[in-house]
Amino acid sequence: LHHLGVGVAVPDVEGHNFWGGRTYVRDRGPTELDNHGAQRHTAFQLRDPDGFVEELRWVAAGTELLRERRTVAATGITATAWALDFTFSLTNVTPGPLTIGSPATNGRPGAAYGGFFWRARKEATAPRVFTADREGEPEVHGSRADWLALSGDTWSLVFAGATERTRRDPWFVRTEEYPGVGSSLASDERTPIAPGDTLVRRIVTVVADGRLGPDDAAALVRKAVSP
């Protein structure tokens, strides 16, 4: 069984793989390389029953490349829905520029995964996926939308970009192969982070009982995402 749930991973940070598994190499395809980095837990700045603030170091080849602050908080919305507010900040701690890439920027069209990613459990039938004005994996994958919903047999997940910059990132979507949704950090081109600069993204996910429709999903997002 594949791991489930939410996390932050990037398949290419200046050539280092922080996703795991094989690396997509242009003109070669998925390739086993000795290029894996690791996220090292440093400390919890805050630990409460409803969330935490964690410090991490992204290390590869014996060098710290990025320092991450991960802020996660859970809040109730209704009797049948709650929200997970997830912010991650990546600071370039090297003396030179770093760039974030994906299999898409390395030559594999449609594979712009990397960043926030949520993998849901697989059921007998593929979940429904939709935004306010699109429906289905071919239509939603790679699109930009304020929110996106994934709805299974008895559950729904509604993902919302909670900052203007986060909303500019396209969505990565899989439903038939496996249920997964990500917010792409590098879709058409590599994303640079200058020395000392920080990349910040915030996604709020509504976790709800039942199969939601667009109106219900939008209403829950309005309650979950503070201005």
Disulfide bonds with the S-S distance in Angstrom:
none
